[in-house]
Amino acid sequence: MVDCRYPYEFNGGHIEGAINIYRQKELRDFMKEHRYKKDHTRNIVIFHCEFSSKRGPNL
């Protein structure tokens, strides 16, 4: 679960286990790092942004 909110929003409360990524460069780095797994399982990324119709979809 990727929480796309700004850090102060994330620190105010977030879904358990979520990580906070709100910049496109950070997201690209995260996706590159988690692109392949040796056991061939899938990575499913869910984007969460509480009230924004822009930040989540833009990432």
PQR file with spaces between the fields and no chain letter, atoms N, CA, C, O and H, PARSE charges and radii, in Angstrom:
ATOM       1  N    MET     1       0.856   -1.165    0.000 -0.4000 1.5000
ATOM       2  CA   MET     1       0.000    0.000    0.000 -0.0000 2.0000
ATOM       3  C    MET     1       0.901    1.227    0.000  0.5500 1.7000
ATOM       4  O    MET     1       1.743    1.388    0.884 -0.5500 1.4000
ATOM       5  N    VAL     2       0.723    2.078   -0.982 -0.4000 1.5000
ATOM       6  CA   VAL     2       1.481    3.319   -1.078 -0.0000 2.0000
ATOM       7  C    VAL     2       0.539    4.460   -0.714  0.5500 1.7000
ATOM       8  O    VAL     2      -0.461    4.693   -1.393 -0.5500 1.4000
ATOM       9  H    VAL     2       0.040    1.946   -1.700  0.4000 1.0000
ATOM      10  N    ASP     3       0.859    5.151    0.338 -0.4000 1.5000
ATOM      11  CA   ASP     3       0.090    6.312    0.775 -0.0000 2.0000
ATOM      12  C    ASP     3       0.708    7.535    0.108  0.5500 1.7000
ATOM      13  O    ASP     3       1.849    7.893    0.400 -0.5500 1.4000
ATOM      14  H    ASP     3       1.671    4.961    0.890  0.4000 1.0000
ATOM      15  N    CYS     4      -0.038    8.175   -0.783 -0.4000 1.5000
ATOM      16  CA   CYS     4       0.474    9.287   -1.595 -0.0000 2.0000
ATOM      17  C    CYS     4       0.336   10.638   -0.916  0.5500 1.7000
ATOM      18  O    CYS     4       0.669   11.664   -1.509 -0.5500 1.4000
ATOM      19  H    CYS     4      -0.965    7.884   -1.021  0.4000 1.0000
ATOM      20  N    ARG     5      -0.138   10.653    0.296 -0.4000 1.5000
ATOM      21  CA   ARG     5      -0.333   11.932    0.973 -0.0000 2.0000
ATOM      22  C    ARG     5       1.001   12.506    1.415  0.5500 1.7000
ATOM      23  O    ARG     5       2.013   11.807    1.472 -0.5500 1.4000
ATOM      24  H    ARG     5      -0.408    9.820    0.778  0.4000 1.0000
ATOM      25  N    TYR     6       0.977   13.793    1.726 -0.4000 1.5000
ATOM      26  CA   TYR     6       2.188   14.452    2.212 -0.0000 2.0000
ATOM      27  C    TYR     6       2.588   13.869    3.566  0.5500 1.7000
ATOM      28  O    TYR     6       1.737   13.360    4.295 -0.5500 1.4000
ATOM      29  H    TYR     6       0.155   14.360    1.680  0.4000 1.0000
ATOM      30  N    PRO     7       3.872   13.940    3.905 -0.5600 1.5000
ATOM      31  CA   PRO     7       4.348   13.334    5.152  0.2800 2.0000
ATOM      32  C    PRO     7       3.580   13.783    6.397  0.5500 1.7000
ATOM      33  O    PRO     7       3.310   12.962    7.274 -0.5500 1.4000
ATOM      34  N    TYR     8       3.226   15.054    6.493 -0.4000 1.5000
ATOM      35  CA   TYR     8       2.500   15.482    7.694 -0.0000 2.0000
ATOM      36  C    TYR     8       1.116   14.825    7.763  0.5500 1.7000
ATOM      37  O    TYR     8       0.604   14.586    8.856 -0.5500 1.4000
ATOM      38  H    TYR     8       3.445   15.721    5.781  0.4000 1.0000
ATOM      39  N    GLU     9       0.509   14.533    6.616 -0.4000 1.5000
ATOM      40  CA   GLU     9      -0.770   13.831    6.599 -0.0000 2.0000
ATOM      41  C    GLU     9      -0.573   12.367    6.990  0.5500 1.7000
ATOM      42  O    GLU     9      -1.326   11.819    7.794 -0.5500 1.4000
ATOM      43  H    GLU     9       0.925   14.727    5.727  0.4000 1.0000
ATOM      44  N    PHE    10       0.454   11.747    6.407 -0.4000 1.5000
ATOM      45  CA   PHE    10       0.776   10.352    6.699 -0.0000 2.0000
ATOM      46  C    PHE    10       1.089   10.170    8.184  0.5500 1.7000
ATOM      47  O    PHE    10       0.622    9.218    8.809 -0.5500 1.4000
ATOM      48  H    PHE    10       1.066   12.193    5.754  0.4000 1.0000
ATOM      49  N    ASN    11       1.886   11.089    8.745 -0.4000 1.5000
ATOM      50  CA   ASN    11       2.271   10.990   10.152 -0.0000 2.0000
ATOM      51  C    ASN    11       1.096   11.214   11.090  0.5500 1.7000
ATOM      52  O    ASN    11       1.144   10.811   12.253 -0.5500 1.4000
ATOM      53  H    ASN    11       2.265   11.862    8.237  0.4000 1.0000
ATOM      54  N    GLY    12       0.052   11.848   10.601 -0.4000 1.5000
ATOM      55  CA   GLY    12      -1.140   12.064   11.408 -0.0000 2.0000
ATOM      56  C    GLY    12      -1.991   10.811   11.533  0.5500 1.7000
ATOM      57  O    GLY    12      -2.922   10.776   12.338 -0.5500 1.4000
ATOM      58  H    GLY    12       0.013   12.175    9.657  0.4000 1.0000
ATOM      59  N    GLY    13      -1.692    9.798   10.761 -0.4000 1.5000
ATOM      60  CA   GLY    13      -2.411    8.530   10.799 -0.0000 2.0000
ATOM      61  C    GLY    13      -2.454    7.915    9.419  0.5500 1.7000
ATOM      62  O    GLY    13      -2.694    8.605    8.428 -0.5500 1.4000
ATOM      63  H    GLY    13      -0.936    9.826   10.107  0.4000 1.0000
ATOM      64  N    HIS    14      -2.220    6.615    9.355 -0.4000 1.5000
ATOM      65  CA   HIS    14      -2.196    5.929    8.069 -0.0000 2.0000
ATOM      66  C    HIS    14      -2.592    4.471    8.237  0.5500 1.7000
ATOM      67  O    HIS    14      -2.676    3.960    9.353 -0.5500 1.4000
ATOM      68  H    HIS    14      -2.025    6.055   10.160  0.4000 1.0000
ATOM      69  N    ILE    15      -2.831    3.819    7.126 -0.4000 1.5000
ATOM      70  CA   ILE    15      -3.182    2.405    7.119 -0.0000 2.0000
ATOM      71  C    ILE    15      -1.960    1.602    7.554  0.5500 1.7000
ATOM      72  O    ILE    15      -0.849    1.841    7.083 -0.5500 1.4000
ATOM      73  H    ILE    15      -2.762    4.234    6.219  0.4000 1.0000
ATOM      74  N    GLU    16      -2.174    0.663    8.442 -0.4000 1.5000
ATOM      75  CA   GLU    16      -1.079   -0.149    8.967 -0.0000 2.0000
ATOM      76  C    GLU    16      -0.360   -0.860    7.821  0.5500 1.7000
ATOM      77  O    GLU    16      -0.993   -1.501    6.982 -0.5500 1.4000
ATOM      78  H    GLU    16      -3.077    0.469    8.825  0.4000 1.0000
ATOM      79  N    GLY    17       0.952   -0.742    7.797 -0.4000 1.5000
ATOM      80  CA   GLY    17       1.778   -1.383    6.782 -0.0000 2.0000
ATOM      81  C    GLY    17       2.013   -0.543    5.538  0.5500 1.7000
ATOM      82  O    GLY    17       2.805   -0.924    4.676 -0.5500 1.4000
ATOM      83  H    GLY    17       1.467   -0.221    8.479  0.4000 1.0000
ATOM      84  N    ALA    18       1.338    0.592    5.434 -0.4000 1.5000
ATOM      85  CA   ALA    18       1.511    1.458    4.269 -0.0000 2.0000
ATOM      86  C    ALA    18       2.869    2.156    4.321  0.5500 1.7000
ATOM      87  O    ALA    18       3.429    2.389    5.392 -0.5500 1.4000
ATOM      88  H    ALA    18       0.695    0.901    6.134  0.4000 1.0000
ATOM      89  N    ILE    19       3.377    2.481    3.141 -0.4000 1.5000
ATOM      90  CA   ILE    19       4.590    3.283    3.061 -0.0000 2.0000
ATOM      91  C    ILE    19       4.214    4.631    2.463  0.5500 1.7000
ATOM      92  O    ILE    19       3.252    4.733    1.703 -0.5500 1.4000
ATOM      93  H    ILE    19       2.922    2.292    2.271  0.4000 1.0000
ATOM      94  N    ASN    20       4.965    5.648    2.803 -0.4000 1.5000
ATOM      95  CA   ASN    20       4.662    6.998    2.354 -0.0000 2.0000
ATOM      96  C    ASN    20       5.574    7.379    1.195  0.5500 1.7000
ATOM      97  O    ASN    20       6.777    7.574    1.373 -0.5500 1.4000
ATOM      98  H    ASN    20       5.747    5.565    3.421  0.4000 1.0000
ATOM      99  N    ILE    21       4.987    7.482    0.012 -0.4000 1.5000
ATOM     100  CA   ILE    21       5.702    7.944   -1.178 -0.0000 2.0000
ATOM     101  C    ILE    21       4.816    8.994   -1.828  0.5500 1.7000
ATOM     102  O    ILE    21       3.685    8.702   -2.215 -0.5500 1.4000
ATOM     103  H    ILE    21       4.011    7.323   -0.132  0.4000 1.0000
ATOM     104  N    TYR    22       5.323   10.206   -1.949 -0.4000 1.5000
ATOM     105  CA   TYR    22       4.501   11.262   -2.515 -0.0000 2.0000
ATOM     106  C    TYR    22       5.190   12.002   -3.658  0.5500 1.7000
ATOM     107  O    TYR    22       4.640   12.965   -4.192 -0.5500 1.4000
ATOM     108  H    TYR    22       6.242   10.442   -1.634  0.4000 1.0000
ATOM     109  N    ARG    23       6.371   11.564   -4.030 -0.4000 1.5000
ATOM     110  CA   ARG    23       7.094   12.167   -5.157 -0.0000 2.0000
ATOM     111  C    ARG    23       7.307   11.108   -6.232  0.5500 1.7000
ATOM     112  O    ARG    23       7.534    9.937   -5.929 -0.5500 1.4000
ATOM     113  H    ARG    23       6.817   10.782   -3.596  0.4000 1.0000
ATOM     114  N    GLN    24       7.230   11.534   -7.493 -0.4000 1.5000
ATOM     115  CA   GLN    24       7.363   10.583   -8.597 -0.0000 2.0000
ATOM     116  C    GLN    24       8.727    9.906   -8.631  0.5500 1.7000
ATOM     117  O    GLN    24       8.805    8.721   -8.954 -0.5500 1.4000
ATOM     118  H    GLN    24       7.045   12.485   -7.739  0.4000 1.0000
ATOM     119  N    LYS    25       9.808   10.619   -8.308 -0.4000 1.5000
ATOM     120  CA   LYS    25      11.133   10.005   -8.316 -0.0000 2.0000
ATOM     121  C    LYS    25      11.219    8.890   -7.274  0.5500 1.7000
ATOM     122  O    LYS    25      11.769    7.823   -7.550 -0.5500 1.4000
ATOM     123  H    LYS    25       9.745   11.581   -8.045  0.4000 1.0000
ATOM     124  N    GLU    26      10.683    9.130   -6.089 -0.4000 1.5000
ATOM     125  CA   GLU    26      10.680    8.099   -5.041 -0.0000 2.0000
ATOM     126  C    GLU    26       9.885    6.883   -5.501  0.5500 1.7000
ATOM     127  O    GLU    26      10.273    5.746   -5.234 -0.5500 1.4000
ATOM     128  H    GLU    26      10.236    9.997   -5.865  0.4000 1.0000
ATOM     129  N    LEU    27       8.779    7.120   -6.188 -0.4000 1.5000
ATOM     130  CA   LEU    27       7.965    6.010   -6.679 -0.0000 2.0000
ATOM     131  C    LEU    27       8.718    5.213   -7.743  0.5500 1.7000
ATOM     132  O    LEU    27       8.691    3.983   -7.728 -0.5500 1.4000
ATOM     133  H    LEU    27       8.464    8.044   -6.406  0.4000 1.0000
ATOM     134  N    ARG    28       9.388    5.904   -8.663 -0.4000 1.5000
ATOM     135  CA   ARG    28      10.178    5.196   -9.686 -0.0000 2.0000
ATOM     136  C    ARG    28      11.249    4.330   -9.037  0.5500 1.7000
ATOM     137  O    ARG    28      11.439    3.180   -9.431 -0.5500 1.4000
ATOM     138  H    ARG    28       9.410    6.903   -8.675  0.4000 1.0000
ATOM     139  N    ASP    29      11.949    4.875   -8.042 -0.4000 1.5000
ATOM     140  CA   ASP    29      12.985    4.108   -7.341 -0.0000 2.0000
ATOM     141  C    ASP    29      12.384    2.889   -6.649  0.5500 1.7000
ATOM     142  O    ASP    29      12.946    1.796   -6.710 -0.5500 1.4000
ATOM     143  H    ASP    29      11.794    5.809   -7.722  0.4000 1.0000
ATOM     144  N    PHE    30      11.255    3.076   -5.999 -0.4000 1.5000
ATOM     145  CA   PHE    30      10.579    1.975   -5.315 -0.0000 2.0000
ATOM     146  C    PHE    30      10.178    0.885   -6.305  0.5500 1.7000
ATOM     147  O    PHE    30      10.377   -0.301   -6.044 -0.5500 1.4000
ATOM     148  H    PHE    30      10.798    3.964   -5.949  0.4000 1.0000
ATOM     149  N    MET    31       9.615    1.288   -7.439 -0.4000 1.5000
ATOM     150  CA   MET    31       9.158    0.309   -8.434 -0.0000 2.0000
ATOM     151  C    MET    31      10.342   -0.455   -9.038  0.5500 1.7000
ATOM     152  O    MET    31      10.249   -1.661   -9.268 -0.5500 1.4000
ATOM     153  H    MET    31       9.453    2.252   -7.652  0.4000 1.0000
ATOM     154  N    LYS    32      11.444    0.236   -9.290 -0.4000 1.5000
ATOM     155  CA   LYS    32      12.627   -0.445   -9.827 -0.0000 2.0000
ATOM     156  C    LYS    32      13.161   -1.464   -8.826  0.5500 1.7000
ATOM     157  O    LYS    32      13.548   -2.572   -9.198 -0.5500 1.4000
ATOM     158  H    LYS    32      11.520    1.215   -9.103  0.4000 1.0000
ATOM     159  N    GLU    33      13.176   -1.080   -7.569 -0.4000 1.5000
ATOM     160  CA   GLU    33      13.700   -1.954   -6.520 -0.0000 2.0000
ATOM     161  C    GLU    33      12.842   -3.197   -6.328  0.5500 1.7000
ATOM     162  O    GLU    33      13.364   -4.254   -5.974 -0.5500 1.4000
ATOM     163  H    GLU    33      12.861   -0.180   -7.268  0.4000 1.0000
ATOM     164  N    HIS    34      11.546   -3.091   -6.553 -0.4000 1.5000
ATOM     165  CA   HIS    34      10.629   -4.197   -6.297 -0.0000 2.0000
ATOM     166  C    HIS    34      10.058   -4.800   -7.579  0.5500 1.7000
ATOM     167  O    HIS    34       9.008   -5.443   -7.551 -0.5500 1.4000
ATOM     168  H    HIS    34      11.122   -2.232   -6.841  0.4000 1.0000
ATOM     169  N    ARG    35      10.741   -4.597   -8.692 -0.4000 1.5000
ATOM     170  CA   ARG    35      10.214   -5.049   -9.977 -0.0000 2.0000
ATOM     171  C    ARG    35      10.158   -6.569  -10.087  0.5500 1.7000
ATOM     172  O    ARG    35       9.140   -7.120  -10.507 -0.5500 1.4000
ATOM     173  H    ARG    35      11.594   -4.075   -8.714  0.4000 1.0000
ATOM     174  N    TYR    36      11.209   -7.235   -9.724 -0.4000 1.5000
ATOM     175  CA   TYR    36      11.286   -8.689   -9.907 -0.0000 2.0000
ATOM     176  C    TYR    36      11.505   -9.397   -8.584  0.5500 1.7000
ATOM     177  O    TYR    36      12.225   -8.911   -7.711 -0.5500 1.4000
ATOM     178  H    TYR    36      12.035   -6.787   -9.383  0.4000 1.0000
ATOM     179  N    LYS    37      10.871  -10.553   -8.452 -0.4000 1.5000
ATOM     180  CA   LYS    37      11.092  -11.412   -7.298 -0.0000 2.0000
ATOM     181  C    LYS    37      11.581  -12.758   -7.800  0.5500 1.7000
ATOM     182  O    LYS    37      11.162  -13.226   -8.859 -0.5500 1.4000
ATOM     183  H    LYS    37      10.286  -10.947   -9.161  0.4000 1.0000
ATOM     184  N    LYS    38      12.461  -13.370   -7.043 -0.4000 1.5000
ATOM     185  CA   LYS    38      13.020  -14.655   -7.460 -0.0000 2.0000
ATOM     186  C    LYS    38      11.972  -15.760   -7.480  0.5500 1.7000
ATOM     187  O    LYS    38      12.081  -16.703   -8.264 -0.5500 1.4000
ATOM     188  H    LYS    38      12.802  -12.989   -6.183  0.4000 1.0000
ATOM     189  N    ASP    39      10.956  -15.651   -6.623 -0.4000 1.5000
ATOM     190  CA   ASP    39       9.941  -16.704   -6.578 -0.0000 2.0000
ATOM     191  C    ASP    39       8.798  -16.449   -7.574  0.5500 1.7000
ATOM     192  O    ASP    39       7.805  -17.176   -7.570 -0.5500 1.4000
ATOM     193  H    ASP    39      10.868  -14.885   -5.987  0.4000 1.0000
ATOM     194  N    HIS    40       8.930  -15.435   -8.415 -0.4000 1.5000
ATOM     195  CA   HIS    40       7.984  -15.107   -9.479 -0.0000 2.0000
ATOM     196  C    HIS    40       6.585  -14.746   -8.981  0.5500 1.7000
ATOM     197  O    HIS    40       5.617  -14.857   -9.734 -0.5500 1.4000
ATOM     198  H    HIS    40       9.737  -14.844   -8.418  0.4000 1.0000
ATOM     199  N    THR    41       6.468  -14.322   -7.744 -0.4000 1.5000
ATOM     200  CA   THR    41       5.176  -13.849   -7.271 -0.0000 2.0000
ATOM     201  C    THR    41       4.945  -12.442   -7.772  0.5500 1.7000
ATOM     202  O    THR    41       5.891  -11.743   -8.136 -0.5500 1.4000
ATOM     203  H    THR    41       7.254  -14.232   -7.133  0.4000 1.0000
ATOM     204  N    ARG    42       3.720  -12.030   -7.793 -0.4000 1.5000
ATOM     205  CA   ARG    42       3.370  -10.699   -8.283 -0.0000 2.0000
ATOM     206  C    ARG    42       3.453   -9.668   -7.172  0.5500 1.7000
ATOM     207  O    ARG    42       3.223   -9.970   -6.001 -0.5500 1.4000
ATOM     208  H    ARG    42       2.951  -12.597   -7.497  0.4000 1.0000
ATOM     209  N    ASN    43       3.782   -8.455   -7.558 -0.4000 1.5000
ATOM     210  CA   ASN    43       3.701   -7.311   -6.666 -0.0000 2.0000
ATOM     211  C    ASN    43       2.477   -6.511   -7.077  0.5500 1.7000
ATOM     212  O    ASN    43       2.367   -6.090   -8.228 -0.5500 1.4000
ATOM     213  H    ASN    43       3.969   -8.209   -8.509  0.4000 1.0000
ATOM     214  N    ILE    44       1.571   -6.302   -6.159 -0.4000 1.5000
ATOM     215  CA   ILE    44       0.393   -5.488   -6.428 -0.0000 2.0000
ATOM     216  C    ILE    44       0.523   -4.233   -5.590  0.5500 1.7000
ATOM     217  O    ILE    44       0.659   -4.295   -4.369 -0.5500 1.4000
ATOM     218  H    ILE    44       1.660   -6.644   -5.223  0.4000 1.0000
ATOM     219  N    VAL    45       0.480   -3.089   -6.265 -0.4000 1.5000
ATOM     220  CA   VAL    45       0.652   -1.810   -5.585 -0.0000 2.0000
ATOM     221  C    VAL    45      -0.701   -1.108   -5.565  0.5500 1.7000
ATOM     222  O    VAL    45      -1.342   -0.942   -6.603 -0.5500 1.4000
ATOM     223  H    VAL    45       0.369   -3.038   -7.258  0.4000 1.0000
ATOM     224  N    ILE    46      -1.123   -0.701   -4.387 -0.4000 1.5000
ATOM     225  CA   ILE    46      -2.373    0.033   -4.213 -0.0000 2.0000
ATOM     226  C    ILE    46      -2.012    1.433   -3.762  0.5500 1.7000
ATOM     227  O    ILE    46      -1.268    1.611   -2.798 -0.5500 1.4000
ATOM     228  H    ILE    46      -0.603   -0.836   -3.543  0.4000 1.0000
ATOM     229  N    PHE    47      -2.538    2.425   -4.460 -0.4000 1.5000
ATOM     230  CA   PHE    47      -2.273    3.824   -4.124 -0.0000 2.0000
ATOM     231  C    PHE    47      -3.440    4.364   -3.307  0.5500 1.7000
ATOM     232  O    PHE    47      -4.607    4.173   -3.647 -0.5500 1.4000
ATOM     233  H    PHE    47      -3.142    2.281   -5.243  0.4000 1.0000
ATOM     234  N    HIS    48      -3.086    5.045   -2.219 -0.4000 1.5000
ATOM     235  CA   HIS    48      -4.101    5.624   -1.351 -0.0000 2.0000
ATOM     236  C    HIS    48      -3.829    7.106   -1.161  0.5500 1.7000
ATOM     237  O    HIS    48      -2.712    7.516   -0.846 -0.5500 1.4000
ATOM     238  H    HIS    48      -2.137    5.201   -1.943  0.4000 1.0000
ATOM     239  N    CYS    49      -4.865    7.894   -1.359 -0.4000 1.5000
ATOM     240  CA   CYS    49      -4.810    9.311   -1.035 -0.0000 2.0000
ATOM     241  C    CYS    49      -6.217    9.684   -0.591  0.5500 1.7000
ATOM     242  O    CYS    49      -7.155    9.648   -1.388 -0.5500 1.4000
ATOM     243  H    CYS    49      -5.772    7.561   -1.615  0.4000 1.0000
ATOM     244  N    GLU    50      -6.360   10.032    0.644 -0.4000 1.5000
ATOM     245  CA   GLU    50      -7.665   10.150    1.287 -0.0000 2.0000
ATOM     246  C    GLU    50      -8.705   10.959    0.526  0.5500 1.7000
ATOM     247  O    GLU    50      -9.775   10.436    0.216 -0.5500 1.4000
ATOM     248  H    GLU    50      -5.599   10.061    1.292  0.4000 1.0000
ATOM     249  N    PHE    51      -8.424   12.205    0.219 -0.4000 1.5000
ATOM     250  CA   PHE    51      -9.442   13.043   -0.411 -0.0000 2.0000
ATOM     251  C    PHE    51      -9.017   13.623   -1.756  0.5500 1.7000
ATOM     252  O    PHE    51      -9.752   14.423   -2.335 -0.5500 1.4000
ATOM     253  H    PHE    51      -7.555   12.630    0.471  0.4000 1.0000
ATOM     254  N    SER    52      -7.871   13.243   -2.256 -0.4000 1.5000
ATOM     255  CA   SER    52      -7.353   13.855   -3.475 -0.0000 2.0000
ATOM     256  C    SER    52      -7.720   13.024   -4.701  0.5500 1.7000
ATOM     257  O    SER    52      -7.546   11.806   -4.720 -0.5500 1.4000
ATOM     258  H    SER    52      -7.275   12.593   -1.785  0.4000 1.0000
ATOM     259  N    SER    53      -8.216   13.689   -5.695 -0.4000 1.5000
ATOM     260  CA   SER    53      -8.464   13.013   -6.969 -0.0000 2.0000
ATOM     261  C    SER    53      -7.295   13.258   -7.915  0.5500 1.7000
ATOM     262  O    SER    53      -7.361   12.885   -9.086 -0.5500 1.4000
ATOM     263  H    SER    53      -8.357   14.679   -5.680  0.4000 1.0000
ATOM     264  N    LYS    54      -6.220   13.884   -7.418 -0.4000 1.5000
ATOM     265  CA   LYS    54      -5.055   14.186   -8.250 -0.0000 2.0000
ATOM     266  C    LYS    54      -3.818   13.411   -7.856  0.5500 1.7000
ATOM     267  O    LYS    54      -3.205   12.762   -8.704 -0.5500 1.4000
ATOM     268  H    LYS    54      -6.167   14.187   -6.467  0.4000 1.0000
ATOM     269  N    ARG    55      -3.432   13.461   -6.580 -0.4000 1.5000
ATOM     270  CA   ARG    55      -2.138   12.882   -6.181 -0.0000 2.0000
ATOM     271  C    ARG    55      -2.055   11.389   -6.447  0.5500 1.7000
ATOM     272  O    ARG    55      -1.099   10.936   -7.076 -0.5500 1.4000
ATOM     273  H    ARG    55      -3.930   13.987   -5.892  0.4000 1.0000
ATOM     274  N    GLY    56      -3.023   10.616   -5.988 -0.4000 1.5000
ATOM     275  CA   GLY    56      -3.004    9.173   -6.220 -0.0000 2.0000
ATOM     276  C    GLY    56      -2.972    8.824   -7.700  0.5500 1.7000
ATOM     277  O    GLY    56      -2.084    8.093   -8.138 -0.5500 1.4000
ATOM     278  H    GLY    56      -3.800   10.984   -5.477  0.4000 1.0000
ATOM     279  N    PRO    57      -3.926    9.333   -8.482 -0.5600 1.5000
ATOM     280  CA   PRO    57      -3.922    9.026   -9.909  0.2800 2.0000
ATOM     281  C    PRO    57      -2.680    9.529  -10.641  0.5500 1.7000
ATOM     282  O    PRO    57      -2.217    8.884  -11.581 -0.5500 1.4000
ATOM     283  N    ASN    58      -2.137   10.671  -10.222 -0.4000 1.5000
ATOM     284  CA   ASN    58      -0.940   11.189  -10.879 -0.0000 2.0000
ATOM     285  C    ASN    58       0.283   10.308  -10.657  0.5500 1.7000
ATOM     286  O    ASN    58       1.112   10.167  -11.556 -0.5500 1.4000
ATOM     287  H    ASN    58      -2.514   11.195   -9.458  0.4000 1.0000
ATOM     288  N    LEU    59       0.408    9.719   -9.480 -0.4000 1.5000
ATOM     289  CA   LEU    59       1.541    8.831   -9.242 -0.0000 2.0000
ATOM     290  C    LEU    59       1.346    7.553  -10.024  0.5500 1.7000
ATOM     291  O    LEU    59       2.190    6.660   -9.967 -0.5500 1.4000
ATOM     292  H    LEU    59      -0.266    9.833   -8.749  0.4000 1.0000
